[in-house]
Amino acid sequence: MKRTAVFTIIAFTFLSFSGFSQESWKAPESSKSTKNPVSEKKVKASAKKGAITFNKFCIVCHGAAGLGDGPGGKALTPKPANLTSLKVQDQKDGEIFWKISNGRGPMIKWGPIINESDRWDLVNYIRTLKN
Ligand code: HEC
């Protein structure tokens, strides 16, 4: 009886963990309407600042060009996202901002680490990676 319970717990933990990482990652619906606070006039300067933050915190997993091929991501499941891809670029600024802020699995929750304005700079930088 006891053994079955332990086995069940282990099986569930394993299944939910592996299932979690394979599910596509969707930001909550409400994040779509979060407005990018950076004005059109300042977006270039913001992206430039974002590049500096990216090279400090993100490059190790997402790679220099954002392709998801950084050395720190090689052993991760799921792999770091290809930020140049349509899958990412088709999302609203608010969704990308939400994902950076909240993280999932090996993708770090950056909200408590990088301030809000710097996170918007990252979103604006990620937009320049669109191919
Ligand atoms: C430790 C490795 C690691 C670091 C460092 C990292 N990421 Fe990630 N990132 C990931 C992984 C892994 C995923 C995929 C997560 C998933 O799908 O569950 C991801 C996903 C993302 C996504 C979501 C893409 C999508 O599918 O919509 C964005 C945006 C992102 N990262 C931006 C960043 C930014 C910006 C930084 C730096 C502040 C950063 N990441 C740092 C590993 C990392």
Residues whose N, C-alpha, C, O or C-beta is under 5 A from the ligand:
A	BS01	HEC	W25 F57 C58 C61 G72 L76 P78 K79 P80 A81 K87 V88 I96 K99 I100 R104 G105 P106 M107 I108 W110 L122
